[in-house]
Every structure is written in structure tokens, then in C-alpha cells.
Amino acid sequence: MPHRFDVTVYYEDTDMGGIVYYANYLKFIERARSTWVAQLGVDQLALQARGVVFAVRSDQADYLAPARLGDQLEVVSQHKSSTPARWVLHQEVQRAGQVLFTAQVTIVALSAAGKPTRLPAELRRNSNS
């Protein structure tokens, strides 16, 4: 089941023309992922205290149409695949059902030493739902 997250476009999100600056789409999808992970029962602060953090391993993004100042957007995130070490998501930013931006994002977990480690069991167990 997809996770949905609402975003309002503020002045700070836009360029001088009132169009969302391209890098801010990455911020929007990051906020959506962080919210989803918390709803799946993963406490990122507790993980960090145990020496585990998440990192984006790769992303492939397509900018299809501009969002503008004042727009009400929705980030739709969906689990595509996972292994014990990788979580692959498809994320879209939509305005009234129109897809403005898409990304395929691969998330990994890193130890305090920066070495790859297994994803938390809570994430592996719950992300398919």
C-alpha cells in the first residue's frame, strides 16, 4: 500500500519565477520517507544511538512538470523491492493527481564506521505493507 504525504509549496521552496527549485523535490521525498519510516515503527534516533543510520545509495529522478508557489502537493511512496541490505522505493510528487516528479531511490543502512549493515528488522518486516 502506498504511503501518502502532503506538502505545501512555500516561497522558500521556489526560485525567482515562483517555480519549485529542482533540489527541493529531493527534500519533499526525504520528508515523506522519514515520516513513513517512523510510521513503520522505526525510531531513527534510537537507531542512531545504536550506531546505525540510513543513507541514500542511489536515486534516479525525472522532472516532468513544474510545481509552483502555493501548490498543494502529495508525495506518494511505494516499496518496490528490498534485500536485507537495501530498500528500493518509487516516489512521486503529484498535484491533484498529475505526476510532476518521479524518483527511484535505494536506501541502505550504515554503521557508525560508515560500513554497510543490515536494515533494521522493523523496516524489512513492515515495508511491504
Summary of the structure (lengths in Angstrom):
residues: 129
radius of gyration: 15.3
end to end distance: 5.7
largest distance: 44.6
contacts: 358
relative contact order: 0.23
helix: 26%
strand: 46%
